Amino acid sequence: MGAGHGHKLHYHGHSPIHRAPAHVKVATLLVFALTVVATPREWFPVFAGYLLLVLGVIAVSRVPFGYIAKRMVVEVPFLVFAALMPFLSTGPRTEFLGLTVSEPGLLAAWALVAKGTLGVLASLTLAATTEAHHLLAGLSRLRLPEQLVAIMGFMVRYLDVVTEEMRRMRIALASRGFSARNPRHWPVVARSAGALFIRSYERGERVHLAMVSRGHGLAATPEQP
Amino acid sequence: MSTPVLDVRGLAYAYPDGHQALYGVNLHVHRGERVALLGPNGAGKTTLVLHLNGILQAGAGSVAVSGLPVTKPNLAEIRRRVGIVFQDPDDQLFMPTVRDDVAFGPTNLGLRGDALEQRVHEALAKVGMDAYADRPPHHLSFGQRRRVAVATVLAMEPEILVLDEPSSNLDPASRRELAAILRDLDVTVLMVTHDLPYALELCPRSVVLSDGVVVADGATYDVLTDEALMRAHRLELPFGFDPRTVTLP
């Protein structure tokens, strides 16, 4: 029924990294990210060490590097911004690859690229080696408030349902001659986004109804008012 | 006579916007019965169902489940006794795995540990989905999801199982499998449906709700063959189906 098998970030496997408890992985990722961010940007060799560490973990997990590389596309907007920084920043000028650029800008760009890439790589490794529901259980074990875990759980569960609904709406629109390229059709996009929102909202109400019908929010003993 | 599992008396209800949906409904269902609730769209079937477990509170009249009135102090016990399976399994199955979903109801009842595990296992076995406990619900076929939805309610060991359009969107094979499961369950069933052949197949008794009142209550065969009644309440048999010529299982 439409929904593809597995979430798009998870790569099925049985490596030690896959089998490690989710809360340990989340905590490790957090510590790693904070350490990377706190490292002074001039310590270039240290960053090389970090990179080797992440690549080592990926190698042990046996997730193909291409799999992770493809998903690194999310970082592109940050890279574009980083590429602009040496040109837009002020301060003393320096020569870099034959261009005159701002020195603090160049250093800031380096920091953004290095720290960002390490963070994205490590996060993608966690996502590729941990199933969504294990991740949620791990967050819950790390004492993240239950409500937040529940909200994330609903998001994971209904992402596919809503995506599938959106796909059907798009096919129905295209079948009636809608073309996203025609600017005169653009208001339709806004209206279908609105319709999708209303539908999801109503689904939320129905899900809640089904939960309440199974005793959600009531004490197990029927004594209170 | 024993206490009926479901005892609805003079139930009337108007929605907050003033639209009156039910005008004095009377309905008794006894232990072990399988009853079909028939009626055209807008007859008030869903409104009636939502009164059975106290989601909606009666405007007038009363609802009791095995003698326990549906009132606020009794809600937790009422929701254990009345298990509603909603039409869209995607609304009912919201947990990461089938096991978690089936455990949701019993957990709310206070079950933990082995007792909980046992409940989940039994409920899944009853619908033939025991092998799928660790799968995420959205990876199952629609028919399998409907069966898991039934299990989520069976796990609460209800006294009455209320099914909203159980055969909708099922292919003929899933439809037949679900019928076999429902027939084998040792539980009282109230089935809301437009699927008249399914009602005839599964439910010896039918109740017709139209414009917020019960207009017929009798053997399903008699209801479906009463042409004047059927026409008056927008009930139609599917093309080519004649209750007089089918042999019941």
Interface residues (C-beta under 8 A of the other chain):
Chain A: M1 A3 H5 A132 H133 L136 G153 F154 V156 R157 Y158 D160 V161 R203 R206 V207 L209 A210 M211 V212 S213 R214 G215 H216 L218 A219 A220 T221 P222 E223 Q224 P225
Chain B: L50 N53 I55 K72 P73 N74 L75 A76 E77 R79 R80 G83 I84 F86 D88 D90 D91 Q92 F94 M95 P96 T97 D100 F104 G105 N108 L109 G110 P136 P137 H138 H139 S141 F142 T152 V153 M156
